[in-house]
Amino acid sequence: MREWLGACGVQLHSLVDALKQEMLNHSVLHADETPVTTLKPGNKKPHRA
């Protein structure tokens, strides 16, 4: 499985580079920073992440 994931990473490297360049070509980057509720491991209490 490790080899398969490594091969996928190699194949997707050019796509990642193209997306990065496209993002850097713009002066404004919009992101969604909406908090989500998650469970802390071992605590079983929800918190905002």
C-alpha positions in Angstrom: 0.0 0.0 0.0 2.9 2.3 0.8 4.2 1.9 -2.8 0.8 2.6 -4.2 0.4 5.8 -2.2 3.9 6.9 -3.2 3.1 6.3 -6.9 -0.1 8.3 -6.6 1.9 11.2 -4.9 4.4 11.2 -7.8 1.6 11.2 -10.4 -0.3 14.1 -8.7 2.8 16.3 -8.1 2.3 18.2 -11.4 -1.3 18.8 -10.5 -0.4 20.2 -7.1 2.2 22.5 -8.7 -0.3 23.8 -11.2 -2.9 24.5 -8.5 -0.3 26.2 -6.4 0.8 28.4 -9.3 -2.9 29.3 -10.1 -3.5 30.3 -6.5 -0.4 32.4 -6.4 -1.4 34.3 -9.6 -4.3 35.9 -7.7 -4.1 38.8 -5.3 -6.9 37.6 -3.1 -7.5 34.1 -1.7 -10.8 33.3 -0.1 -11.1 30.6 2.5 -13.9 29.2 4.6 -13.0 29.3 8.2 -16.3 28.0 9.6 -15.7 26.2 12.8 -16.8 22.6 13.1 -17.6 20.5 16.1 -15.3 17.5 16.6 -14.8 15.0 19.4 -11.5 15.1 21.4 -9.9 11.6 21.4 -10.4 9.9 24.8 -12.5 12.8 26.1 -15.8 12.1 24.3 -16.7 15.8 24.7 -17.3 17.9 21.6 -15.2 21.0 21.0 -15.0 23.6 18.2 -12.1 23.1 15.8 
